[in-house]
């Protein structure tokens, strides 16, 4: 998965719409993210179709179950030969280690183990919810909880975490600069009125030390998705050279 290419979130209700969308890019190789919406309706065949076209696949299924189940499920995902997968950090360090083991077991002999990244706190989780529902003591902030989960993830052998671009630098300072930070919440300019709150432009995300950008609606819903993708990619690449 090439860091210089933003990962396009293929949040479409079916494979036909997803494939029509990627085919707008002709033979250009893309990094794409398949989430639950698309995978639950199409299954592995959408992975095969996109791989056949040469695209790199981030399969974002956010696994969270008992360690043994997660281990077996990760082995199945590794057999699909995707490039990146996700798991929920609140499942605990035993589950996270099992996820890495399963992924390693399922990787074909001459293949490359997919990058595995953790979901720490969902960006939709509010500080109030962390206190009232997860019973996290008021002396800890949401950001401290994110960093703590990132530390656990690294110890368990994960390659990185998903976070808001605004948290990327703090995570790297706490956990290490080799730990990968994948950031959604990317917008072309900061006049955003959709549901993402903790956002940054590709340029800002590069300076905040993001490793990979995930971009959905600013590209998929754009009047001209190809131009919008290239503008955001250029902005990101220019800033990567500056940092
Ligand atoms: O359309 P938008 O650019 O907001 O899409 C962002 C993508 O990243 C969506 O697929 C969303 O599910 C995903 N995501 C996120 N925040 C997280 C984890 C994943 O927005 N914390």
Boltz pocket constraint, residues with backbone or C-beta under 6 A from the ligand:
constraints:
  - pocket:
      binder: B
      contacts: [[A, 9], [A, 11], [A, 35], [A, 121], [A, 122], [A, 123], [A, 124], [A, 162], [A, 163], [A, 184], [A, 185], [A, 186], [A, 196], [A, 214], [A, 215], [A, 216], [A, 217], [A, 218]]
      max_distance: 6.0
